[in-house]
Amino acid sequence: MTSTDPTVVPDPWQSLHQLLAAMDAEIEQVYVERGIKGVRPRFAYPLIRLAHTGPLTIRELAESLNRSHSALSQTVAAMRKEDLVTSEPGPDARTRRINLTERGRSLVPFLEAEWRATHATVAELDGEIPYAMTAVVEEVRRALEHRSMRERILRHLTEPPQ
């Protein structure tokens, strides 16, 4: 342990995490106001994709959404609990194919409309602020391509003496 607690300094990520959580909560509120219970914003992308592709394994779905297998596995488990998807044995004993339930399928037209409205809202926000969020994210991505987060951390890392 070091002499000072580094966590007393404000977390530079906290405001971003709080902003994203608040935005998700507002999207979820739109669902609730429309009488859609048990659906989280993170469900929209995989539900819409499954409606357009048909059943996929978790790995196929994760790859098509550019998400990790682990994250998608957790999302699918949560969607299964809300009767939005089912899973059936896949092509081999290690895989499961994910398919929409009737409830999941019935929500897709609304979720597609919300998806488009959310994208329009982000474009609107980008026009209202001095630095467009989408441009800032792209600039950060490019900067990290030039020198990775790992390289940057290692440059600043001073390990305690053994």
Secondary structure as UniProt FT lines:
FT   HELIX           6..8
FT   TURN            12..13
FT   HELIX           14..33
FT   TURN            34..35
FT   HELIX           41..53
FT   STRAND          56..57
FT   HELIX           58..65
FT   HELIX           69..81
FT   TURN            82..83
FT   STRAND          85..89
FT   TURN            93..94
FT   STRAND          96..100
FT   HELIX           102..128
FT   HELIX           133..146
FT   HELIX           149..156
//
